[in-house]
């Protein structure tokens, strides 16, 4: 490239390419939401994320119910022990 274009033009070409590529992150910042909205892959990821979130909520509710059941059982056993001691 340097032989055909010469040093000044080859360096200018590399500079222009790097200038254009330097704008890509800013384009993603500006238009990223629109790009993701049109992407089938991103829509699928969002649906999967929502499904996992709902599943975690259900697991949390089940876990809370188990913990409450254990606490009730322990309290009942403790009350039974107190009654036996009387």
C-alpha positions as CSV (number, residue, x, y, z in Angstrom):
1,X,0.0,0.0,0.0
2,X,2.8,2.4,0.9
3,X,4.6,1.6,-2.4
4,X,1.5,2.2,-4.6
5,X,0.1,5.2,-2.8
6,X,3.2,6.7,-1.3
7,X,3.8,7.4,2.3
8,X,1.6,10.6,2.6
9,X,-1.5,9.1,0.9
10,X,-1.2,5.7,2.7
11,X,-1.0,7.4,6.1
12,X,-3.9,9.7,5.2
13,X,-6.0,6.6,4.1
14,X,-5.2,4.9,7.4
15,X,-6.1,8.0,9.3
16,X,-9.5,8.4,7.5
17,X,-10.3,4.7,8.1
18,X,-9.5,5.1,11.8
19,X,-11.5,8.3,12.0
20,X,-14.6,6.5,10.5
21,X,-14.1,3.5,12.8
22,X,-13.7,5.8,15.8
23,X,-17.3,7.0,15.2
24,X,-18.8,3.5,15.5
25,X,-19.1,3.4,19.3
26,X,-20.9,6.7,19.3
27,X,-23.3,5.4,16.6
28,X,-24.0,2.4,18.8
29,X,-24.6,4.7,21.8
30,X,-27.0,6.9,19.7
31,X,-28.8,4.2,17.7
32,X,-28.2,1.1,19.9
33,X,-31.7,0.9,21.3
34,X,-33.2,1.0,17.8
35,X,-30.8,-1.6,16.6
36,X,-31.7,-3.9,19.5
37,X,-35.4,-3.3,19.0
38,X,-35.1,-4.6,15.4
39,X,-32.9,-7.6,16.3
40,X,-34.6,-11.0,16.6
41,X,-31.7,-12.2,18.7
42,X,-32.1,-9.4,21.2
43,X,-35.9,-9.9,21.4
44,X,-35.3,-13.6,22.1
45,X,-32.8,-12.7,24.8
46,X,-35.2,-10.3,26.4
47,X,-38.0,-13.0,26.4
48,X,-35.5,-15.5,28.0
49,X,-34.5,-12.9,30.6
50,X,-38.1,-12.3,31.5
51,X,-38.9,-16.0,31.7
52,X,-35.9,-16.5,34.1
53,X,-36.9,-13.6,36.2
54,X,-40.4,-15.0,36.6
55,X,-39.0,-18.4,37.4
56,X,-36.7,-16.9,40.1
57,X,-39.7,-15.1,41.6
58,X,-41.6,-18.4,41.8
59,X,-38.6,-20.1,43.3
60,X,-38.3,-17.4,45.9
61,X,-42.0,-17.7,46.8
62,X,-41.6,-21.5,47.2
63,X,-38.5,-21.0,49.3
64,X,-40.3,-18.5,51.5
65,X,-43.2,-21.0,51.9
66,X,-40.7,-23.8,52.9
67,X,-39.0,-21.6,55.4
68,X,-42.3,-20.5,57.0
69,X,-43.3,-24.2,57.2
70,X,-40.0,-25.0,58.9
71,X,-40.4,-22.2,61.3
72,X,-44.0,-23.2,62.2
73,X,-42.9,-26.8,62.7
74,X,-40.0,-25.7,65.0
75,X,-42.4,-23.5,66.9
76,X,-44.9,-26.2,67.3
77,X,-42.3,-28.7,68.5
78,X,-41.0,-26.1,70.9
79,X,-44.5,-25.5,72.3
80,X,-45.1,-29.3,72.6
81,X,-41.9,-29.6,74.6
82,X,-43.0,-26.8,76.9
83,X,-46.3,-28.5,77.4
84,X,-44.6,-31.8,78.2
85,X,-42.4,-30.0,80.8
86,X,-45.5,-28.6,82.6
